[in-house]
Amino acid sequence: MNAHLPQVDPSVTAQLVAALTPRLRKRLDAGVGKVAARPARREGDVVRIALDDETDLELHAPGGVVTRAEAIRCGCLLAPDCLHRAAAASAAPVAEPTDPRTAPAPNPVPGATSPPTTGPGTTSPPTSEPGATDPPTPHGAATPTAARTRATGAAPAAQHTPTPAQRTAATALHDAAAAVLEAGADGAGAVLQAELLRAAHTARLAGLPRAAGRAVAVVTALRAARGGDPAYRLADLTAALREVLELAHRIPDATGPELAGLRGSARQPYTPDGSLRLYGVFAEPVLSATGYAGAVTWTADPTGRLHTVSDVAPGGPERATGAADRAVRIGDTSLTHRELSRAGLAVSGATVSPAGRLGAGAGVRAVRASGVEWGAEPLDRLWSVPVSEQISRSLRNDQNAREDQDLLFLDVRLVGTVREAAGECLVAECDGLMVRLTAAHDHPALPHRENLRLLASVPGIRLRVVARLTPGPLPRAALLAVSHPTDPGRHVDLGLDRLGRADLPSATTRQPDLQPGALQPGAEARPHHDPHPDASPPRTPPPPVEDAPVHLLRRRVTQAVSGGRRVLAFPGGREAEVARLRRHGLGTAGELLTELHTTAADRGRDAFGRLLPADTGRFVRAWLGAAVYTEFLDRALCAAAWGADLGTAGELTAPDPEVSEAPAAPDPNAT
């Protein structure tokens, strides 16, 4: 994928690839590599690629997006039936498709949703803010998850069952995603990607924006994987592919509210919320793998409810770092995102989306107001919520999940660092637990990693932090902001501000790094020279959970996504893994692993002894059951690691026999 090319609508790519002859389709992947490697220059809305000294390829992208196949023109002798046009579309970033039934919003971004009908309790019809688009959620700033779609809103009240078009679109999505899983990321070239984009476009036309958005996320991750993008994460591709198959599996039989959640909506509804008095909490940069960048500022009202003000648009790292010093797009205020995170805002005629985003319509007025410290009301109440309750809220299945659902507000004491496979992470004591704090983003243009390294050099200090939960068998979170190490009245946005040695306390003595073996849930958390000897002892930690060998099943699930069905068809090793899972009480995981290997290797023969094609449908059902089970088990282990109430964090429902006897799929908007 060439980030210098304009975004291309999925339907354009699908149309150009479908028009190729079988001979040219075989050469498409090689053509994509050649076109992506050629230099591109932009002249207004036109991007030109020099194929050779005499031939140019032009992409006309008004507004930054190629929306018609005719907008890609080639000067070679075989045009318009040449390979170059399809290769350029396949090498360019994928644009988030807009709902054809609504007018496109300015600066379209991933996750855009359309206004639903007025729901119960709404005093006036919801309005879709013309200047308020849905940016990628802050999760996308750290991983290409980040480009994870949030489906809020509801389906029209009159629709209680899927339409024939929606059932057909769900079937097309399932078949296209199953072909990708069969081939794996290594074999899912431009042709399979185009088929998935075509299915995504069909789903969008049928009124399934949530499934369409996740299909586009799969294609984006596939291109990052095949292009060697350092931001690519196999876990993100696995999650996106699982959700596409899960939605395609559930939509045909869903009804009522369940169908509304599975459908999603194409734009965020903004409802009037009167006058708001907001206090800045923190700001964070957004840098997604889909080509969007900017900043998001989090604010809180007097009741502690969080709201966001965002400025996200197509761009790269430069926009992510520069957006913090741009004025927020709400009312006539001249506050920048960096200033708003430490000041306040008085808003009249406010409009708010279900996710907590503030609208920027013509009737909204906003002026600067005073802010408060983290230790003063009303911000102090964010940290007064018990940690276990915050974890339960973050892990809860909620169709109307807000963007702040996975934010954690913690009081911690730094202990040291611990070495992991991905590098070192900061270790802190929080409510008697040893919590691993990681960088929210690894891009070198953002100061997350450098700030984390400086904080690790001063163990023993106490800080207030804002972090984002990272589900796993050990307490883990990604650091977003911390109170200033020497001035508790200030805070540091770790993605925008750079700490210096002068900001650190000089009296704190460096403690030796902790090893992973010393960080078991029951390990002693205090250093030898505790600066707070009178502090209350930590509470009794939960029983160890990190020994559960969930990774045995998760590894096979991700291997199938990476290498396809064939990598699980090789014999050897499965019996020992199944036996180990059963010894730890994970009998269902052992059965799912056995079924996964069996369906991958099951190949019948015809009357002449020739191998028949594998049963792709059975293999996909087995893989989906294992993936859904693993996701549920990860949530349960995460709740146990933090000592949260599992019954509140997420309820496991009865198994679905059609998905290899795995637990039923999670709520459609689970994060």
BELTASUL-V415511 format. One record per helix or strand of 3 or more residues. SS is the DSSP state (h for helix, s for strand). FROM is the first residue (numbers start at 1). TO is the last residue. If there is no record, write none. Layout:
SS & FROM & TO
SS & FROM & TO
This chain:
s & 7 & 9
h & 10 & 18
h & 22 & 26
h & 28 & 37
s & 40 & 43
s & 46 & 50
s & 56 & 60
h & 62 & 64
h & 69 & 71
s & 72 & 74
h & 83 & 91
h & 139 & 142
h & 144 & 147
h & 164 & 187
h & 190 & 205
h & 209 & 226
h & 234 & 251
h & 256 & 263
s & 270 & 287
s & 292 & 301
s & 306 & 314
h & 317 & 325
h & 337 & 340
s & 344 & 353
s & 365 & 369
h & 380 & 384
h & 387 & 395
h & 403 & 406
s & 407 & 420
s & 423 & 430
s & 433 & 439
h & 448 & 456
s & 462 & 469
s & 476 & 483
s & 491 & 493
h & 501 & 503
h & 516 & 519
h & 551 & 563
h & 565 & 568
h & 574 & 583
h & 587 & 601
h & 616 & 642
h & 646 & 649
h & 657 & 659
